[in-house]
Amino acid sequence: MKPPVFATLGCRLNAYETEAMKELAAGAGLEGAVVVNTCAVTAEAVRKAKQEIRKLARENPQAPIIVTGCAAQTEPETFAAMAEVTRVIGNHEKMQAETWAALAPKGAEFIGETERVMVDDILSVKETAGHLIDGFGRHRAYVQVQNGCDHRCTFCIIPYGRGNSRSVPAGVVVEQIKRLVGKGFHEVVLTGVDLTSWGADLPGAPRLGDLVMRILKLVPDLARLRISSIDSIEADENLMLAIATEPRLMPHLHLSLQHGDDLILKRMKRRHLRDDAIAFCEEARKLRPGIVFGADIIAGFPTETEEMFENSLRLVDDCGLTFLHVFPYSTRKGTPAARMPKVAGPTVKARAARLREKGQAALLRHLEAERGAERQVLTEGPRLGRTEYFTEVRFDRDMPEGTLMRLRITGHDGEGLTA
């Protein structure tokens, strides 16, 4: 009996769902297959998915190849046309036990037993399957509390891969986290596609801050709570209160900013302006001195002039950003931005490189400022951990894994801290 091989591309939510699929496939008795969980955030992500499928097909010549994830959801025909691919399964279908039951237990013999493409309308899905697993991760647990997105940014294909926003009820989340703490996890990260929209579809329309406060109140033994990428314009009163008053909520936020120019933000159909982003960072820093911010920023969005791009560069300093995740603009077929006048490819590439340089300089300032500080570090490996600020720390000797330790920061190597 050969267990299935799983490959995951893209975000933490995909990684979370891969863990759920492993359990579903095992429960169904699936054998001898290769499952590729794809990403669709950029055209490059789709290219990498196809590349990964071909590589895995070469490495597993007799195995049926099952392709799922966001790219499979948004362009199933692309993967169905690949000779290596046996099945294409949508994002909703991949989380259903009956899907895996239909593919097992015959393993490599299942070709022809079910439909080749099993992808339905994701926008009709009303619930998320956040109850399937109690998080994943070796020493830090990631817990899905939300899926999908109700917004329609002009550059983004993800709502068509993930569907509309659906929330996991607070009680389910709290019980998951209690079990994780009982298993020895010191840190939990709340994940989702549009995390600050959590609760809008639940009775009483609670907000993300309500969930955070409830977790911290009802799980007193949880040492560290993190929230992943948020839309700062949707930060609610209780979230800001938690930032100000809850030391167990970690002082690191990753912001979905996308650009630093107001006209481009409007063309992106974002819900904030440049000054909103700056004001949020200033307020959060007043409430929690020392808090650090990462951000997603797109370089070379259609119609972006040099002056508009300079506004994005300046936003790094104006918001006091520390970590940048830079995306060169990538055309996604079917999105409104795909019909807008493009910036020349070499210019997009050059601007992305300049943004990364700016981000590296900001990171170096943060690393230098940490020299000599004493930090609480969660050890992720014998020689690796992360501070409260999610900054990587490398140790000069082996440390016990999965523990919280107070360490003195001795310096940095340009990428992370040393202790």
C-alpha positions as CSV (number, residue, x, y, z in Angstrom):
1,M,0.0,0.0,0.0
2,K,1.5,3.3,-1.1
3,P,0.1,6.4,0.5
4,P,-0.7,9.4,-1.7
5,V,1.9,12.1,-2.3
6,F,0.8,15.7,-1.6
7,A,2.4,18.8,-3.0
8,T,1.3,22.3,-1.8
9,L,1.8,25.6,-3.5
10,G,0.8,29.1,-2.3
11,C,-0.5,30.3,1.0
12,R,-0.8,29.0,4.6
13,L,-4.5,28.3,4.0
14,N,-3.6,25.9,1.2
15,A,-1.2,24.2,3.5
16,Y,-3.9,23.9,6.2
17,E,-6.3,22.4,3.6
18,T,-3.6,20.0,2.4
19,E,-3.5,18.6,6.0
20,A,-7.3,18.2,5.9
21,M,-7.1,16.4,2.5
22,K,-4.5,14.0,3.8
23,E,-6.9,13.0,6.5
24,L,-9.8,12.7,4.1
25,A,-7.8,10.7,1.6
26,A,-6.5,8.4,4.3
27,G,-10.1,7.9,5.6
28,A,-11.2,6.9,2.1
29,G,-8.3,4.5,1.6
30,L,-6.8,6.3,-1.4
31,E,-3.5,4.8,-2.5
32,G,-0.9,5.5,-5.0
33,A,-2.0,9.0,-6.2
34,V,-0.3,12.3,-6.4
35,V,-2.3,15.4,-5.2
36,V,-1.2,18.9,-6.2
37,N,-2.8,21.8,-4.3
38,T,-2.4,24.8,-6.5
39,C,-2.2,28.6,-6.2
40,A,-3.7,31.2,-8.6
41,V,-2.6,34.5,-7.1
42,T,-0.4,35.3,-10.1
43,A,0.2,34.0,-13.6
44,E,3.6,32.9,-12.3
45,A,1.9,30.8,-9.6
46,V,-0.1,28.9,-12.3
47,R,3.1,28.4,-14.3
48,K,4.8,26.9,-11.3
49,A,1.8,24.6,-10.7
50,K,2.1,23.2,-14.2
51,Q,5.8,22.8,-13.7
52,E,5.3,21.0,-10.4
53,I,2.7,18.6,-12.0
54,R,5.1,17.7,-14.8
55,K,7.9,17.1,-12.3
56,L,5.8,14.9,-10.1
57,A,4.5,12.9,-13.1
58,R,8.1,12.1,-14.1
59,E,8.9,11.1,-10.5
60,N,5.7,9.0,-10.2
61,P,5.2,7.6,-13.7
62,Q,2.4,5.2,-12.8
63,A,0.5,7.4,-10.3
64,P,-2.8,9.2,-11.2
65,I,-2.4,13.0,-10.8
66,I,-5.2,14.8,-8.9
67,V,-5.0,18.6,-9.3
68,T,-7.0,20.9,-6.9
69,G,-6.7,24.4,-5.3
70,C,-7.3,27.9,-6.5
71,A,-5.8,27.5,-10.0
72,A,-7.8,24.3,-10.6
73,Q,-10.9,26.2,-9.5
74,T,-10.3,29.3,-11.7
75,E,-9.1,27.5,-14.8
76,P,-9.9,23.8,-14.7
77,E,-9.7,23.5,-18.4
78,T,-6.0,24.4,-18.3
79,F,-5.2,21.4,-16.1
80,A,-7.7,19.1,-17.7
81,A,-5.8,19.6,-21.0
82,M,-2.5,18.4,-19.5
83,A,-1.7,14.9,-20.5
84,E,-0.3,14.2,-17.0
85,V,-3.5,15.1,-15.1
86,T,-6.1,12.5,-14.2
87,R,-8.5,14.5,-12.2
88,V,-9.3,18.2,-11.6
89,I,-11.1,18.9,-8.3
90,G,-12.5,22.3,-7.1
91,N,-11.7,24.0,-3.8
92,H,-15.1,23.1,-2.3
93,E,-15.0,19.5,-3.6
94,K,-11.5,18.9,-2.1
95,M,-12.8,19.4,1.4
96,Q,-15.6,16.8,1.0
97,A,-15.2,13.2,2.2
98,E,-17.4,11.9,-0.6
99,T,-15.0,13.3,-3.2
100,W,-12.2,11.2,-1.9
101,A,-14.5,8.2,-1.4
102,A,-15.3,8.4,-5.1
103,L,-11.5,8.2,-6.0
104,A,-10.7,5.3,-3.7
105,P,-9.8,2.6,-2.8
106,K,-8.8,1.5,-6.3
107,G,-5.9,4.0,-6.5
108,A,-4.2,3.8,-9.9
109,E,-7.2,1.9,-11.2
110,F,-9.7,4.7,-10.6
111,I,-9.2,6.3,-14.1
112,G,-12.6,6.5,-15.7
113,E,-14.5,5.7,-12.5
114,T,-15.6,9.3,-11.8
115,E,-15.9,12.6,-13.7
116,R,-12.5,13.9,-14.9
117,V,-13.4,17.5,-13.8
118,M,-15.2,17.9,-10.5
119,V,-15.4,21.7,-10.2
120,D,-18.7,23.4,-9.2
121,D,-19.6,27.1,-8.7
122,I,-17.5,28.2,-5.7
123,L,-19.6,31.4,-5.3
124,S,-22.6,29.3,-4.3
125,V,-20.8,27.8,-1.3
126,K,-22.1,29.2,2.0
127,E,-20.0,27.4,4.6
128,T,-16.3,26.8,5.2
129,A,-14.8,23.5,6.4
130,G,-12.8,24.9,9.3
131,H,-13.8,22.0,11.5
132,L,-11.8,19.4,9.6
133,I,-8.5,19.5,11.4
134,D,-7.2,21.1,14.6
135,G,-4.7,23.3,12.9
136,F,-1.3,22.2,11.5
137,G,2.3,23.0,12.1
138,R,5.1,21.4,14.2
139,H,5.5,24.1,16.9
140,R,3.1,26.9,15.8
141,A,-0.4,26.0,14.9
142,Y,-2.3,27.6,12.0
143,V,-6.1,27.6,12.4
144,Q,-8.5,28.5,9.6
145,V,-11.3,30.8,10.8
146,Q,-12.4,32.3,7.5
147,N,-12.4,31.5,3.8
148,G,-13.4,33.4,0.7
149,C,-13.8,37.2,0.0
150,D,-16.8,39.4,-0.7
151,H,-14.6,42.2,-2.2
152,R,-13.7,42.5,-5.8
153,C,-10.4,44.2,-6.2
154,T,-9.8,44.7,-9.8
155,F,-6.5,42.8,-9.9
156,C,-7.6,39.8,-7.9
157,I,-8.7,36.4,-9.1
158,I,-8.9,34.8,-5.6
159,P,-12.7,35.3,-4.9
160,Y,-13.3,33.2,-8.0
161,G,-11.1,30.5,-6.6
162,R,-12.3,30.8,-3.0
163,G,-15.8,32.0,-3.2
164,N,-17.6,34.5,-1.0
165,S,-16.6,35.1,2.7
166,R,-17.6,32.3,5.1
167,S,-16.7,32.3,8.8
168,V,-16.0,29.5,11.2
169,P,-18.2,30.0,14.4
170,A,-16.3,31.4,17.4
171,G,-17.2,28.4,19.6
172,V,-15.7,26.0,17.1
173,V,-12.5,28.1,16.9
174,V,-12.2,28.3,20.7
175,E,-12.6,24.5,21.1
176,Q,-10.0,23.9,18.4
177,I,-7.5,26.2,20.1
178,K,-8.1,24.6,23.5
179,R,-7.3,21.2,22.0
180,L,-4.1,22.6,20.4
181,V,-3.0,24.1,23.7
182,G,-3.7,20.8,25.3
183,K,-1.4,19.2,22.8
184,G,1.5,21.5,23.8
185,F,1.3,24.3,21.2
186,H,2.4,27.7,22.6
187,E,1.4,29.8,19.6
188,V,-1.7,29.9,17.4
189,V,-2.1,31.9,14.1
190,L,-5.5,32.7,12.9
191,T,-5.7,32.4,9.1
192,G,-8.2,33.3,6.3
193,V,-8.5,34.8,2.9
194,D,-10.0,38.1,4.1
195,L,-9.5,37.7,7.9
196,T,-11.0,41.1,8.9
197,S,-14.3,40.1,7.3
198,W,-14.7,37.3,9.9
199,G,-18.1,37.2,11.5
200,A,-20.1,39.2,9.0
201,D,-22.1,36.1,8.0
202,L,-22.6,34.8,11.5
203,P,-25.5,35.6,13.9
204,G,-25.1,39.0,15.4
205,A,-22.3,39.9,12.9
206,P,-19.4,39.7,15.4
207,R,-16.0,41.2,14.3
208,L,-12.5,39.8,14.3
209,G,-11.7,41.7,17.5
210,D,-14.5,40.0,19.2
211,L,-13.0,36.6,18.2
212,V,-9.6,37.6,19.4
213,M,-10.8,38.8,22.8
214,R,-12.9,35.7,23.2
215,I,-10.0,33.4,22.5
216,L,-7.7,35.2,24.9
217,K,-10.4,35.1,27.6
218,L,-11.5,31.5,27.2
219,V,-8.1,30.0,26.5
220,P,-6.0,31.5,29.3
221,D,-3.2,28.9,28.8
222,L,-2.5,30.0,25.2
223,A,0.8,31.8,25.4
224,R,0.8,33.6,22.0
225,L,-1.9,34.5,19.5
226,R,-1.2,35.9,16.1
227,I,-3.4,37.1,13.3
228,S,-2.3,36.8,9.7
229,S,-2.8,39.3,6.9
230,I,-5.5,41.9,7.6
231,D,-7.2,44.8,5.8
232,S,-6.4,47.7,8.1
233,I,-9.4,49.7,7.0
234,E,-11.6,47.0,8.5
235,A,-9.9,46.8,11.9
236,D,-12.6,47.1,14.5
237,E,-12.7,48.7,17.9
238,N,-12.1,45.4,19.8
239,L,-9.2,44.5,17.6
240,M,-7.6,47.8,18.5
241,L,-8.4,47.3,22.1
242,A,-6.7,43.9,22.0
243,I,-3.6,45.4,20.4
244,A,-3.5,47.9,23.2
245,T,-4.2,45.7,26.2
246,E,-3.4,42.1,25.4
247,P,0.3,41.2,25.6
248,R,-0.5,37.6,24.4
249,L,-1.6,39.1,21.0
250,M,1.7,39.3,19.2
251,P,3.0,42.8,18.2
252,H,3.3,42.0,14.5
253,L,0.7,42.7,11.8
254,H,0.8,42.0,8.1
255,L,-1.2,44.5,6.2
256,S,-2.9,44.2,2.8
257,L,-1.9,47.7,1.5
258,Q,-1.2,46.9,-2.2
259,H,-0.2,50.5,-3.2
260,G,0.8,53.9,-1.9
261,D,-1.0,56.1,-4.5
262,D,-4.6,57.2,-4.1
263,L,-5.5,57.0,-7.8
264,I,-4.1,53.5,-8.2
265,L,-5.8,52.4,-5.0
266,K,-9.1,53.6,-6.5
267,R,-8.4,51.8,-9.8
268,M,-7.6,48.7,-7.7
269,K,-11.0,49.2,-6.0
270,R,-9.4,49.1,-2.6
271,R,-11.4,50.4,0.4
272,H,-8.6,52.6,1.8
273,L,-6.5,55.6,0.8
274,R,-2.9,56.3,1.5
275,D,-3.6,58.4,4.5
276,D,-5.8,55.7,6.0
277,A,-2.9,53.2,6.0
278,I,-0.5,55.8,7.6
279,A,-3.1,56.7,10.2
280,F,-3.7,53.0,11.1
281,C,0.0,52.4,11.6
282,E,0.4,55.5,13.7
283,E,-2.6,54.6,15.9
284,A,-1.5,51.0,16.4
285,R,2.0,52.2,17.3
286,K,0.6,54.6,19.9
287,L,-1.5,51.7,21.4
288,R,1.4,49.2,21.2
289,P,4.8,50.9,21.1
290,G,7.2,48.8,19.2
291,I,4.6,47.0,17.1
292,V,6.0,46.1,13.6
293,F,4.2,45.9,10.3
294,G,4.7,43.8,7.2
295,A,2.8,44.6,4.0
296,D,1.8,43.3,0.5
297,I,2.6,45.9,-2.2
298,I,2.1,45.5,-6.0
299,A,4.6,47.0,-8.4
300,G,3.7,48.1,-11.9
301,F,-0.1,48.0,-11.7
302,P,-1.7,49.2,-15.0
303,T,-1.5,53.0,-15.5
304,E,1.1,53.3,-12.8
305,T,3.4,56.3,-13.5
306,E,6.9,56.8,-12.0
307,E,5.3,59.4,-9.6
308,M,2.7,56.9,-8.5
309,F,5.3,54.3,-7.9
310,E,7.3,56.7,-5.8
311,N,4.3,57.0,-3.6
312,S,4.5,53.3,-2.9
313,L,8.2,53.6,-2.1
314,R,7.6,56.5,0.3
315,L,4.8,54.5,2.0
316,V,7.4,52.1,3.4
317,D,8.8,55.0,5.5
318,D,5.5,56.7,6.1
319,C,4.0,53.6,7.6
320,G,7.2,52.4,9.2
321,L,7.0,49.0,7.5
322,T,9.6,46.4,8.4
323,F,8.8,43.4,6.1
324,L,7.7,43.7,2.5
325,H,6.0,41.1,0.3
326,V,6.4,42.5,-3.2
327,F,4.3,41.3,-6.2
328,P,5.2,42.4,-9.7
329,Y,1.8,43.0,-11.3
330,S,0.5,39.9,-13.0
331,T,-2.4,40.0,-15.5
332,R,-5.2,37.6,-14.4
333,K,-7.6,36.9,-17.2
334,G,-11.2,37.9,-16.4
335,T,-10.3,40.6,-13.9
336,P,-11.1,44.3,-14.7
337,A,-7.4,45.3,-14.4
338,A,-6.6,42.9,-17.3
339,R,-8.4,45.4,-19.6
340,M,-6.4,48.5,-18.3
341,P,-3.4,49.9,-20.1
342,K,-0.3,47.9,-19.1
343,V,3.0,49.1,-17.8
344,A,5.9,47.7,-19.8
345,G,7.3,44.4,-18.5
346,P,10.9,45.5,-17.9
347,T,9.5,48.6,-16.0
348,V,7.4,46.4,-13.8
349,K,10.4,44.2,-13.1
350,A,12.6,47.1,-12.3
351,R,10.1,48.7,-10.0
352,A,9.6,45.5,-8.1
353,A,13.3,45.2,-7.6
354,R,13.5,48.8,-6.2
355,L,10.6,48.0,-3.8
356,R,12.5,44.9,-2.6
357,E,15.6,47.0,-2.1
358,K,13.5,49.4,0.0
359,G,12.1,46.5,1.9
360,Q,15.5,45.1,2.6
361,A,16.8,48.4,3.9
362,A,13.7,48.6,6.2
363,L,14.4,45.1,7.5
364,L,18.0,45.9,8.2
365,R,17.0,48.9,10.3
366,H,14.7,46.6,12.3
367,L,17.4,44.0,12.8
368,E,19.9,46.6,13.8
369,A,17.5,48.1,16.3
370,E,17.0,44.6,17.9
371,R,20.7,44.2,18.8
372,G,21.1,43.8,22.5
373,A,17.4,43.3,23.2
374,E,16.0,40.5,25.3
375,R,13.2,38.7,23.4
376,Q,10.8,35.8,24.0
377,V,11.6,33.3,21.2
378,L,9.5,30.3,20.1
379,T,12.0,27.7,19.0
380,E,11.1,26.1,15.7
381,G,14.2,24.0,15.2
382,P,17.4,23.3,17.0
383,R,19.0,26.5,15.6
384,L,15.9,28.5,14.5
385,G,13.1,30.5,16.2
386,R,11.0,33.6,16.0
387,T,10.6,36.6,18.3
388,E,7.3,38.2,19.3
389,Y,7.7,40.4,16.2
390,F,7.9,37.3,13.9
391,T,11.5,38.0,13.2
392,E,13.7,35.0,12.5
393,V,16.4,34.2,15.1
394,R,19.3,31.8,14.5
395,F,21.0,30.3,17.5
396,D,24.7,29.7,18.1
397,R,24.0,26.3,19.6
398,D,21.2,23.7,19.6
399,M,18.1,24.6,21.6
400,P,15.1,22.4,22.6
401,E,12.4,22.6,19.9
402,G,8.9,23.9,20.5
403,T,9.7,25.9,23.6
404,L,9.4,29.6,24.6
405,M,12.8,31.0,25.8
406,R,14.0,34.4,26.8
407,L,17.1,35.1,24.7
408,R,19.5,38.0,24.3
409,I,19.9,39.2,20.7
410,T,23.6,39.4,19.8
411,G,23.3,40.7,16.3
412,H,22.1,39.8,12.8
413,D,23.2,38.4,9.5
414,G,21.2,40.7,7.2
415,E,18.3,38.3,7.0
416,G,17.5,37.4,10.6
417,L,18.7,37.9,14.1
418,T,21.3,35.9,16.0
419,A,21.2,34.9,19.6
